[in-house]
Amino acid sequence: RLSWGTFSQFILKLSPQAKRMIEYIEDPFPYDEETWKEARQIVPLAIDWELRKIPINSAQPIEADVFVLKPTHQDIKVRMEQAIKWNKTVTVTSHM
């Protein structure tokens, strides 16, 4: 995990071609709506552990492109409904 400053310094040094090859970056730094919104302008972001910080009944869309869902750790039905409502991609994985 990085800070927003370290992440932005690194990611901005990548060539446009390299950035296009990135499917998404998962939880690059702690979730903050404004910095994630800014980072999403550079590369797609996936939210995994940081999703815990978002209230399950949040009306405000999350600043992430992909939800990483773990059926053993969260209410999948509700998070899937949010993903559909906010037009987010979902990746389902196990807890390792």
C-alpha positions in Angstrom: 0.0 0.0 0.0 1.2 3.4 -0.9 0.3 7.0 -0.1 -1.5 9.0 -2.8 1.7 11.0 -3.3 3.9 8.0 -3.9 1.3 6.3 -6.0 0.8 9.3 -8.3 4.5 9.8 -8.7 4.9 6.2 -9.8 1.9 5.9 -12.0 2.5 9.2 -13.8 5.9 8.0 -14.8 4.4 5.1 -16.8 4.1 5.5 -20.5 0.6 5.8 -22.0 1.1 2.3 -23.5 1.9 0.8 -20.1 -1.1 2.5 -18.5 -3.4 1.1 -21.2 -2.2 -2.4 -20.2 -3.4 -2.1 -16.6 -6.8 -3.7 -16.1 -7.1 -2.2 -12.6 -5.1 -1.5 -9.5 -6.5 -2.9 -6.3 -6.5 -0.7 -3.1 -3.4 1.3 -4.1 -3.8 3.6 -1.1 -6.4 4.2 1.6 -9.8 5.1 0.3 -10.6 8.8 0.1 -13.3 9.9 -2.3 -11.4 12.9 -3.8 -8.0 11.2 -4.3 -9.6 8.0 -5.7 -11.6 10.1 -8.1 -8.4 11.8 -9.2 -6.5 8.5 -9.5 -9.3 7.0 -11.6 -8.6 9.6 -14.2 -5.2 7.9 -14.7 -5.9 4.2 -14.3 -8.9 2.1 -13.2 -9.1 1.3 -9.5 -10.6 -1.7 -7.7 -11.8 -1.5 -4.1 -11.3 -4.6 -1.9 -10.4 -4.1 1.8 -11.2 -0.4 1.6 -14.8 -1.4 0.7 -15.2 -2.1 4.4 -15.0 1.7 5.1 -18.0 2.4 2.9 -21.4 2.1 4.6 -23.4 -0.7 3.1 -26.3 1.6 2.7 -24.3 4.4 1.1 -26.3 6.4 -1.4 -23.1 8.0 -2.9 -21.4 6.0 -5.6 -18.0 4.7 -4.6 -15.0 6.1 -6.5 -13.8 2.8 -7.9 -14.2 1.0 -11.2 -14.3 -2.6 -9.8 -15.6 -4.1 -6.6 -13.6 -7.1 -5.3 -16.0 -9.2 -3.4 -15.2 -12.1 -1.0 -18.3 -14.2 -0.2 -16.8 -15.3 3.1 -16.3 -11.7 4.3 -19.2 -9.6 3.2 -22.8 -9.5 2.2 -22.5 -10.3 -1.5 -26.1 -9.6 -2.3 -26.1 -6.0 -1.1 -22.7 -5.2 -2.7 -23.8 -6.8 -6.0 -26.9 -4.6 -5.9 -24.7 -1.5 -5.3 -22.4 -2.6 -8.2 -25.3 -2.9 -10.5 -26.9 0.4 -9.4 -23.6 2.3 -9.9 -22.5 0.4 -13.0 -19.4 -1.1 -11.5 -17.6 -4.3 -12.6 -17.3 -7.1 -10.0 -14.5 -9.5 -9.3 -15.3 -12.4 -7.0 -12.4 -14.0 -5.2 -11.7 -16.1 -2.1 -10.0 -15.1 1.0 -6.4 -16.3 0.9 
